[in-house]
Amino acid sequence: MIQNYSTNPMLNRLLAIVILFSLSGSCNKLYSQHAYKPVVSDPLLEPWRWKLMPELRGKGVRCIESSKDGSIWFGVDKGICRYDGISWDFYDTTNSKIVFPVNSIVDNNGFIIAGSEKGLSIFHNRKWKALFSKEKNSLLAVSCMKKLSDGAVLVGFSKGLIYIKNDKYTFLAPERNIKTLKKKFVTEEFIALPDNYLFENNSSKVDEIFEYSQDELWILMSQSTRGKIFKFNLNKAIEDKSVAKSEVLFDLSGNKLYRGLKVIRTKDNKTWIISSYHRSGIFT
């Protein structure tokens, strides 16, 4: 016969004991819990953020740049690849007049400029063309380009620098290199750099262009296994058409600079310098 709990004292007491122990255990578990601490994952380690691009496999990617329209440009061994988020475009000698291999790309107010060991190319009206004639481009072994805060583009090549702004080209180079360049670039403006050993024997390479401050520009360079940093005021040089004051560093705090220099400034305003040379360290 089924007992009614409300009229069975023994069952009522047993039920009360079970409920009491259940509540006691729940309370203990409740009070033993730690405060919730959310864990923020590193976005770089989240697999869904990464995408493999087989279209670039085997092409020898050398540089990457984004343009104002959202496209991503890749400089490769034999031309340039463009990705708009949906489709790919490939530009080489079969469908354009681009010079390669492309070492550096920069967006100059909607005009994409590509720098290679054989000169400069520009992308305009959906077509690539050489920025200069073949004879002129042969003197411009470009290794680095930088879009500056004033809107200009600074090009680093084996003989010096080119300051590009408002369709005007100003060359900055040692006096002995200016003599060679002037034979081809007759109408361009030239500013002499004070140190003739900055771009010597055509073996110098500009690794990085870094705006340290509004009044100080760093040109990080390689020559053989050596590295050096050329510091000067570019804005004043363009205004005065001369470089009155500059400095060349071959070491930092007694530590020798090596080739393949790269620099970055972090959010805490620290400047980090690294080298591709295996025996070098990191400067901060």
C-alpha positions as CSV (number, residue, x, y, z in Angstrom):
1,M,0.0,0.0,0.0
2,I,1.3,3.5,-0.9
3,Q,1.9,5.6,2.2
4,N,0.9,9.3,2.3
5,Y,4.1,11.2,3.4
6,S,2.1,13.8,5.2
7,T,0.5,11.2,7.5
8,N,3.7,9.0,8.0
9,P,5.9,10.5,10.7
10,M,8.8,8.1,10.0
11,L,9.0,8.9,6.3
12,N,8.6,12.6,6.9
13,R,11.7,12.5,9.2
14,L,13.7,10.5,6.7
15,L,12.8,12.9,3.9
16,A,13.7,15.9,6.0
17,I,17.2,14.4,6.8
18,V,17.8,13.7,3.1
19,I,16.8,17.3,2.1
20,L,19.0,18.7,4.9
21,F,22.1,16.8,3.8
22,S,21.5,17.8,0.1
23,L,21.2,21.5,1.0
24,S,24.3,21.2,3.2
25,G,26.4,19.7,0.4
26,S,25.2,22.3,-2.2
27,C,26.1,25.2,0.2
28,N,29.6,23.8,0.7
29,K,30.2,23.5,-3.0
30,L,28.8,27.0,-3.5
31,Y,31.1,28.6,-0.9
32,S,34.2,26.6,-2.1
33,Q,34.1,28.0,-5.6
34,H,36.9,30.5,-6.7
35,A,36.2,33.9,-8.2
36,Y,35.7,33.7,-11.9
37,K,38.7,35.0,-13.9
38,P,38.1,35.3,-17.6
39,V,41.0,34.1,-19.8
40,V,41.8,36.2,-22.8
41,S,43.2,34.1,-25.6
42,D,46.1,35.3,-27.8
43,P,44.5,36.1,-31.2
44,L,47.7,35.1,-33.0
45,L,47.2,31.5,-31.6
46,E,43.5,31.2,-32.7
47,P,43.5,28.8,-35.8
48,W,40.4,30.3,-37.3
49,R,42.1,33.6,-37.8
50,W,44.7,32.1,-40.2
51,K,44.2,31.1,-43.8
52,L,46.6,29.2,-46.0
53,M,47.1,30.8,-49.4
54,P,48.2,28.1,-51.9
55,E,48.2,30.7,-54.7
56,L,51.5,32.1,-53.4
57,R,53.2,28.7,-53.0
58,G,56.5,28.6,-54.8
59,K,56.4,32.3,-55.9
60,G,59.0,33.6,-53.6
61,V,57.2,36.2,-51.6
62,R,59.5,39.1,-50.7
63,C,57.2,41.8,-49.3
64,I,53.6,42.6,-48.5
65,E,51.6,45.9,-48.6
66,S,47.9,46.9,-48.3
67,S,46.4,49.6,-50.4
68,K,43.5,52.1,-49.7
69,D,41.0,49.9,-51.5
70,G,41.6,47.0,-49.1
71,S,43.7,45.0,-51.6
72,I,46.8,43.1,-50.4
73,W,49.8,43.2,-52.7
74,F,52.7,40.7,-52.6
75,G,56.0,41.3,-54.2
76,V,57.4,38.0,-55.6
77,D,60.4,36.8,-57.6
78,K,58.8,37.3,-61.0
79,G,56.2,40.0,-60.5
80,I,53.4,41.0,-58.2
81,C,50.3,39.3,-56.8
82,R,47.2,41.2,-55.8
83,Y,44.4,39.8,-53.6
84,D,41.1,41.7,-53.1
85,G,39.6,39.3,-50.6
86,I,37.9,37.2,-53.3
87,S,40.0,36.8,-56.3
88,W,43.7,36.9,-57.3
89,D,45.5,38.9,-60.0
90,F,49.0,38.1,-61.1
91,Y,51.3,40.5,-63.0
92,D,54.5,39.5,-64.7
93,T,56.2,40.1,-68.0
94,T,53.5,38.3,-69.9
95,N,50.7,40.8,-69.1
96,S,52.5,43.9,-67.8
97,K,55.7,45.9,-68.0
98,I,56.7,45.4,-64.4
99,V,60.4,45.0,-63.5
100,F,61.2,42.2,-61.0
101,P,62.1,40.7,-58.6
102,V,60.0,43.0,-56.4
103,N,61.6,43.8,-53.1
104,S,59.3,46.6,-51.8
105,I,55.8,47.9,-52.4
106,V,54.2,51.2,-51.2
107,D,50.8,52.8,-51.7
108,N,51.4,56.4,-52.8
109,N,47.9,58.0,-52.5
110,G,46.3,55.3,-54.6
111,F,49.2,54.8,-56.9
112,I,51.0,51.5,-56.1
113,I,54.8,51.8,-56.5
114,A,57.0,48.7,-56.7
115,G,60.7,48.6,-56.3
116,S,63.0,46.0,-57.6
117,E,66.7,45.4,-58.3
118,K,66.0,46.7,-61.8
119,G,64.2,49.9,-61.0
120,L,60.7,51.3,-60.2
121,S,57.3,50.4,-61.5
122,I,53.9,52.1,-61.0
123,F,50.4,50.7,-61.1
124,H,48.0,53.1,-62.8
125,N,44.7,52.6,-64.5
126,R,44.9,48.9,-63.7
127,K,48.2,48.5,-65.6
128,W,51.8,48.3,-64.5
129,K,54.5,50.4,-66.3
130,A,58.1,51.3,-65.6
131,L,58.4,54.6,-63.8
132,F,61.6,55.5,-65.7
133,S,63.2,54.4,-69.0
134,K,65.2,51.2,-69.0
135,E,68.4,53.1,-69.0
136,K,67.4,55.1,-65.9
137,N,65.9,52.1,-64.1
138,S,69.2,50.2,-64.6
139,L,70.8,52.6,-62.1
140,L,68.1,52.0,-59.4
141,A,68.7,48.8,-57.5
142,V,65.8,49.3,-55.1
143,S,65.9,47.5,-51.7
144,C,63.5,49.5,-49.5
145,M,60.7,52.1,-49.7
146,K,58.8,53.9,-47.0
147,K,55.6,56.1,-47.0
148,L,56.6,59.0,-44.7
149,S,54.3,61.0,-42.4
150,D,54.3,64.0,-44.7
151,G,52.8,61.9,-47.5
152,A,56.0,61.5,-49.5
153,V,57.7,58.3,-50.5
154,L,61.3,57.7,-49.7
155,V,63.1,55.1,-51.9
156,G,66.4,53.5,-50.8
157,F,68.6,52.1,-53.6
158,S,72.3,51.1,-54.1
159,K,73.5,54.7,-54.9
160,G,71.4,56.8,-52.5
161,L,67.8,57.9,-51.8
162,I,64.9,59.3,-53.8
163,Y,62.3,61.6,-52.2
164,I,59.1,61.4,-54.2
165,K,56.3,64.0,-53.5
166,N,53.8,65.7,-55.8
167,D,55.3,63.9,-58.9
168,K,58.7,65.5,-58.1
169,Y,61.8,63.3,-57.7
170,T,64.7,64.5,-55.5
171,F,67.8,62.4,-55.3
172,L,70.0,62.4,-52.2
173,A,73.4,60.7,-52.8
174,P,77.1,61.2,-52.2
175,E,78.8,63.6,-54.6
176,R,80.5,60.9,-56.6
177,N,77.2,59.0,-57.2
178,I,75.5,62.2,-58.2
179,K,77.9,62.6,-61.1
180,T,76.9,59.2,-62.4
181,L,73.1,59.7,-61.8
182,K,73.1,63.1,-63.5
183,K,74.1,61.6,-66.8
184,K,70.7,59.9,-67.0
185,F,68.5,61.9,-64.7
186,V,69.0,65.3,-66.3
187,T,65.9,67.2,-65.1
188,E,65.7,65.8,-61.5
189,E,66.9,67.7,-58.4
190,F,70.0,66.5,-56.4
191,I,71.0,66.9,-52.8
192,A,74.5,65.9,-51.8
193,L,75.0,63.6,-48.8
194,P,78.0,64.6,-46.7
195,D,79.6,61.2,-46.3
196,N,81.0,59.6,-49.4
197,Y,81.3,56.2,-47.8
198,L,77.6,55.8,-47.2
199,F,76.9,54.3,-50.6
200,E,80.3,53.0,-51.6
201,N,81.1,50.5,-54.4
202,N,77.4,50.0,-55.2
203,S,77.4,47.3,-52.5
204,S,75.4,49.3,-50.0
205,K,71.8,48.2,-49.3
206,V,69.1,50.1,-47.5
207,D,67.5,47.7,-45.1
208,E,65.0,50.0,-43.4
209,I,63.8,53.6,-43.3
210,F,62.7,54.7,-39.9
211,E,61.2,58.0,-38.7
212,Y,62.7,58.2,-35.3
213,S,61.2,61.7,-34.7
214,Q,59.9,64.6,-36.7
215,D,63.4,66.0,-37.0
216,E,65.4,62.8,-37.2
217,L,65.3,60.1,-39.9
218,W,67.2,56.8,-39.7
219,I,68.5,55.0,-42.7
220,L,69.5,51.5,-41.6
221,M,72.0,50.0,-44.1
222,S,74.1,46.9,-44.9
223,Q,77.4,46.6,-46.6
224,S,79.0,43.1,-46.7
225,T,78.7,41.9,-43.1
226,R,78.7,45.4,-41.6
227,G,75.7,47.4,-40.6
228,K,75.3,51.2,-40.1
229,I,72.7,53.8,-39.3
230,F,72.7,57.1,-41.1
231,K,70.8,59.8,-39.1
232,F,69.8,63.2,-40.4
233,N,66.9,65.7,-40.7
234,L,65.2,64.9,-44.0
235,N,62.7,67.7,-43.9
236,K,65.4,70.3,-43.3
237,A,67.5,68.8,-46.1
238,I,64.6,69.1,-48.6
239,E,63.9,72.6,-47.5
240,D,67.5,73.8,-47.5
241,K,68.5,71.6,-50.5
242,S,71.5,70.4,-48.4
243,V,72.4,68.2,-45.5
244,A,74.1,70.4,-42.9
245,K,74.2,67.9,-40.0
246,S,74.3,64.2,-39.9
247,E,75.7,61.2,-38.0
248,V,76.7,57.7,-39.0
249,L,76.7,54.9,-36.4
250,F,78.7,51.7,-36.8
251,D,77.9,50.4,-33.3
252,L,75.5,50.9,-30.5
253,S,76.8,51.1,-26.9
254,G,80.1,49.5,-28.1
255,N,78.3,46.6,-29.9
256,K,79.0,46.3,-33.6
257,L,76.1,46.6,-36.1
258,Y,75.7,43.8,-38.6
259,R,73.9,43.4,-41.9
260,G,70.1,43.0,-42.4
261,L,69.0,45.6,-39.9
262,K,65.3,46.0,-39.0
263,V,63.8,48.3,-36.4
264,I,60.4,48.7,-34.7
265,R,59.0,51.0,-32.0
266,T,56.7,49.4,-29.5
267,K,53.7,50.8,-27.6
268,D,55.9,51.6,-24.6
269,N,58.0,53.8,-26.9
270,K,61.0,51.5,-26.9
271,T,63.0,51.1,-30.1
272,W,64.1,47.6,-31.0
273,I,66.8,46.8,-33.6
274,I,67.6,43.4,-34.9
275,S,70.0,42.0,-37.5
276,S,69.9,39.0,-39.8
277,Y,73.5,38.2,-39.0
278,H,73.6,35.0,-36.9
279,R,76.2,36.4,-34.4
280,S,74.4,39.6,-33.6
281,G,72.0,40.3,-30.8
282,I,69.0,42.6,-30.2
283,F,69.4,46.3,-29.4
284,T,66.8,48.2,-27.4
